[in-house]
Amino acid sequence: MTAKDRDEIRFLGTAGARFVMITQFRSSAGTVLSLKGTNVLIDPGPGTLVRFATAKPKINPAKLHGIILTHKHLDHSNDVNVMIEAMTEGGFKPRGVLLCPKDAITDGGDAVVLDYYKGLLDRIEVMSEGGTYFIGNLEIKTPKRHVHGVETYGLNIKEKEGTSTRVSFISDTLYFPGLENYYDGQVLVMNVAMYRRREGVEHLCVEDAKRIIAMRRPKVAILTHFGMTMLRNKPWEIAKRISDETGVEVIAARDGMKFDLGQLQPT
């Protein structure tokens, strides 16, 4: 990853929920967004460092400018400390930004970021509802707190000088009325863990995804973070069905998949 790299989203892993994570039917590594020379790692779950090292070509973590945790659950944060160490070249070159909810770093609770690694960063930005943050050439907004077991936020990301959101990430959440109104990216990445809604489970299901896509109508929607029921029902077939029914291009992410953002012209 260098400033000359193309603008892209790289899905190192597409596992969602605990059973896919612990069986590794799909990788639970994070997602890398490269845009306008800035590289950010989003939600480094178990195996992220391994995926960086085994990718072909290898991904150099020292080229990261920041790490984002949408929330502190294990499948989103397990590798955050080792990735901070890798980003800072063993701690010898302190640098980079960590963007995360307060409960991911708060002392006295179940903080997932260790104190030592906090000291290796240039700065830590604590997310809040309606917040705006900057990493390198990127502006990142967290428009709404999600309905999930811990403090969780989705992301709207654009270039600092841009006028429109290039990529939106809807992280884990129970669907709530108006959710789709907060995310206006040309590319809409959605965590869809469940095939059908289950009472008491705070994740999106296929019907939720279809509703959001039909109402929001992004240029491209990408489904990821699949639980077991999604995998049994073949995410690629689900994506095609939603695409046929909404008229929006819908893609089911695969482990290692790259999506070229250069094919979409900024507005």
C-alpha positions in Angstrom: 0.0 0.0 0.0 1.5 3.3 -1.1 0.2 6.7 -2.1 0.3 5.4 -5.7 -2.0 2.5 -5.0 -5.4 2.6 -6.6 -8.4 3.5 -4.6 -10.0 0.2 -3.3 -11.7 -1.7 -0.6 -10.0 -5.0 0.3 -12.0 -7.5 2.2 -9.5 -9.6 4.1 -12.3 -11.5 5.8 -16.0 -11.8 5.5 -17.0 -13.7 8.7 -19.8 -12.5 10.9 -20.9 -13.6 14.3 -19.2 -16.1 16.6 -19.6 -19.5 15.0 -18.2 -18.5 11.6 -15.4 -16.7 13.4 -14.4 -19.7 15.7 -14.7 -22.2 12.8 -13.0 -19.9 10.3 -15.4 -21.0 7.6 -14.8 -17.5 6.4 -11.8 -15.4 7.6 -12.5 -12.9 10.4 -9.7 -10.5 9.3 -10.6 -6.9 8.8 -11.1 -4.6 5.8 -8.6 -2.2 4.3 -9.8 1.0 2.7 -7.3 2.8 0.4 -8.4 6.2 -0.8 -6.4 9.2 -2.0 -3.2 7.8 -0.6 -4.6 7.1 2.9 -4.8 3.5 4.1 -7.1 2.6 7.0 -7.8 -0.8 8.6 -11.4 -1.3 9.7 -12.3 -3.9 12.4 -9.2 -6.1 12.7 -10.8 -9.4 14.0 -8.9 -12.6 14.6 -6.3 -13.4 11.9 -5.9 -9.9 10.5 -2.1 -9.9 10.9 -1.9 -13.4 9.3 -3.8 -12.2 6.3 -1.5 -9.2 5.9 1.5 -11.5 6.0 0.1 -14.2 3.7 -1.6 -12.0 1.1 -0.1 -12.1 -2.4 1.5 -9.6 -2.7 2.0 -9.1 1.1 0.3 -6.1 2.6 2.7 -3.9 4.6 1.0 -2.8 7.9 3.6 0.0 8.2 1.8 1.7 5.3 -1.4 2.1 7.4 -2.3 5.6 8.5 -4.9 4.5 11.0 -7.1 1.8 12.5 -10.9 2.0 13.1 -12.9 -0.1 15.5 -16.6 0.3 14.8 -17.1 -1.5 18.2 -15.1 -3.7 20.6 -16.7 -7.2 20.0 -14.0 -9.8 19.6 -14.7 -10.4 15.9 -14.0 -6.7 15.2 -11.2 -6.0 17.6 -9.2 -9.0 18.5 -6.1 -8.1 16.5 -6.1 -4.3 17.2 -3.1 -4.4 19.6 -0.9 -6.5 17.3 -1.9 -4.4 14.3 -0.9 -1.2 16.2 2.5 -2.9 16.9 2.8 -3.8 13.2 1.7 -0.4 12.0 4.4 1.2 14.2 7.1 -1.3 13.2 7.4 -3.0 16.5 6.8 0.2 18.4 10.0 1.8 17.2 8.2 4.3 14.9 5.2 5.6 16.9 2.6 6.9 14.4 -1.0 6.5 13.2 -4.5 7.2 14.5 -6.9 4.9 16.3 -10.6 5.8 15.9 -12.9 3.8 18.3 -15.7 4.1 20.8 -14.9 5.1 24.3 -15.7 1.7 25.8 -12.9 0.1 23.7 -10.2 2.1 25.5 -11.7 2.9 28.9 -9.7 1.9 31.9 -11.5 -0.1 34.6 -13.8 -1.9 32.1 -13.4 -4.4 29.3 -11.1 -2.2 27.3 -9.7 -4.0 24.3 -6.8 -1.6 23.5 -3.9 -2.1 26.0 -2.3 0.9 27.6 1.1 0.2 26.1 -0.3 0.3 22.6 -2.2 3.5 23.2 1.2 5.1 23.7 2.5 4.1 20.3 -0.1 6.1 18.4 0.0 9.7 17.3 -3.5 10.1 18.7 -6.7 8.4 19.6 -10.0 9.8 18.5 -13.1 8.7 20.5 -16.2 8.2 18.4 -19.5 9.8 19.3 -22.9 10.2 17.5 -22.6 12.9 14.9 -18.8 13.0 15.1 -16.4 14.1 12.4 -12.8 12.9 12.3 -9.8 13.0 10.0 -7.1 10.4 9.1 -4.7 11.5 6.4 -6.7 12.7 3.4 -9.9 11.2 4.7 -12.9 12.7 6.5 -14.8 10.1 8.5 -18.2 10.7 10.1 -20.1 8.5 12.6 -23.7 9.8 12.1 -25.7 7.6 14.4 -25.1 5.2 17.3 -26.3 1.7 16.4 -28.5 -0.6 18.3 -26.1 -3.3 19.4 -24.7 -4.9 22.6 -21.9 -2.4 23.0 -21.3 1.1 21.7 -21.2 0.8 17.9 -21.0 3.2 15.0 -21.2 3.0 11.2 -19.0 5.1 9.0 -19.4 7.7 6.2 -16.0 8.3 4.5 -15.0 10.8 1.9 -11.9 12.8 0.8 -11.3 15.9 2.8 -12.1 18.1 -0.1 -14.8 16.0 -1.5 -18.5 16.9 -1.6 -20.0 13.5 -1.4 -19.5 10.3 0.6 -17.5 7.7 -1.3 -18.0 4.8 1.0 -20.4 4.0 3.8 -20.0 1.1 6.2 -23.1 -0.1 8.1 -21.6 -2.1 11.0 -23.5 -4.5 13.3 -26.9 -3.2 14.4 -30.5 -4.2 14.8 -32.5 -2.5 12.1 -34.3 0.6 13.3 -36.6 3.0 11.4 -34.6 5.6 9.5 -31.3 3.7 9.6 -30.8 4.0 5.9 -31.1 7.8 6.1 -27.7 8.1 7.8 -25.6 6.4 5.1 -25.3 8.0 1.7 -22.1 6.5 0.2 -21.7 5.8 -3.5 -20.6 2.3 -2.2 -22.6 1.0 0.7 -21.0 -1.9 2.6 -23.4 -3.7 5.0 -22.8 -6.3 7.7 -25.6 -8.8 7.1 -25.1 -11.6 9.6 -28.5 -13.3 9.4 -30.6 -14.8 6.6 -33.8 -14.2 8.6 -34.5 -12.0 11.6 -34.2 -13.6 15.0 -35.8 -12.2 18.1 -33.2 -10.7 20.4 -30.3 -10.8 17.9 -29.0 -7.3 17.1 -27.8 -7.8 13.5 -29.2 -7.1 10.1 -31.0 -9.8 8.0 -31.6 -10.1 4.3 -34.9 -8.3 4.4 -33.3 -5.4 6.3 -30.6 -5.2 3.7 -33.1 -5.2 0.8 -35.1 -2.5 2.5 -32.0 -0.3 3.0 -30.8 -0.8 -0.6 -34.2 -0.1 -2.1 -34.6 3.1 -0.2 -31.0 4.4 -0.3 -30.1 3.2 -3.9 -26.3 3.4 -3.8 -24.4 2.9 -7.0 -23.1 -0.4 -5.5 -24.1 -2.3 -2.4 -21.7 -4.9 -0.9 -22.9 -7.5 1.6 -20.3 -8.9 4.1 -19.9 -10.2 7.7 -21.9 -13.4 7.1 -23.2 -15.7 9.8 -23.9 -19.4 9.3 -27.4 -18.9 8.0 -26.2 -16.6 5.4 -23.5 -19.0 4.3 -25.9 -21.9 4.1 -28.2 -19.8 1.8 -25.3 -18.8 -0.5 -24.6 -15.1 -0.2 -23.9 -14.7 -4.0 -27.4 -15.9 -4.8 -28.9 -13.6 -2.1 -27.0 -10.7 -3.6 -28.2 -11.5 -7.1 -31.8 -11.7 -5.9 -31.7 -8.4 -4.1 -30.1 -6.8 -7.2 -32.8 -8.2 -9.5 -35.5 -7.0 -7.1 -34.1 -3.5 -6.5 -32.3 -2.7 -9.7 -29.1 -1.8 -7.7 -25.9 -3.6 -8.3 -25.4 -5.9 -5.2 -22.2 -7.9 -4.5 -21.5 -10.6 -1.9 -18.0 -10.0 -0.6 -15.5 -12.9 -0.6 -12.4 -13.4 1.5 -9.6 -11.5 -0.3 -11.9 -9.6 -2.6 -10.9 -6.2 -3.9 -13.4 -3.6 -5.0 -11.9 -0.9 -7.3 -13.3 2.5 -6.2 -11.7 4.1 -9.3 -14.5 2.7 -11.4 -16.9 5.1 -9.7 -16.5 8.8 -10.5 -16.6 11.1 -7.4 -19.4 13.7 -7.4 
